């Protein structure tokens, strides 16, 4: 019985992780505008991981990350 509970628990974590990642991806803008600090052009730098604490535990999500070519300010598009 405890082996089955362990399997269900692992599956729950995987499903929660996948669902959170999908929700984060859906909520992101495809292309952010310009830098809020200086008005410079934002350049895509890839995806950055982040640990998020939820009511059911921690999950890791990846978000698009941009950086201003002029002032270097980092930027995650708002949800």
N, C-alpha and C positions, 0 to 999 in steps of 0.2 A: 504494500500500500504506500509506503513512504517513497518508493521509487517512482510510482505513478504521480505522486504529489510533486516530486522534484521535476519530472518532465513537464507537467502542467505549469509549474512555476517558471521554468525556462521559456516555455512557449509564450506565456503571458508577457514576459519581459521583451521578447523579440517582437511580438505584435504591437506592444505599446511603443517601442522604439520606432518601428516602421510607420505607425500612424502619426506620431508626433512629427517625424521628418516630413511626411507628406503634407501635414497641415502647415508647417513652416514654409515649405516650398510653394504652396498655393498662395500664401499670404504675401509673398515678396513681390515687389515691383520688378518688371523685367529689366528696365534700365533706369537707374536714378538720374536725376537732372544734373545740376551743378553743385559744387561744394557750397554748403551753407555758410562757411566761414569767410571765403574769399571770392566765390563765384568761379573758381577754376574748374577745369575739366576733370571728371572722375574717371579713373582707370580701374578696370576689373582686375582683382588680384587673386581670384579663386574662391574656393569655399573654406570657411573657417569653422572648426568644431566648437561647440559650447555645451557644457553640462547644464541641464535645466532640472530644477527640483520641482516635482509635481506632487500632488496629494498621494500618489501611489509609489513614489520613489524617484530616483534620478534617471534621466535619459539623456543621451547625447544627440544633438541635432547639428546639422551643418547649414550655415547661412552664407549667402553671397557676400563678399567683402570687396569694397572699393576704396581707393586712396586717391586723394587730390594730387594731381601732377604739379600743382603750383605750391601749395603750402604743406602737403604731406599728411593732412588730416585724414584719419581712417573713418570709414562710413559703412554702416550696415543699413540697407534699405528698410524703411519702416514697414511694419505689417499692415 
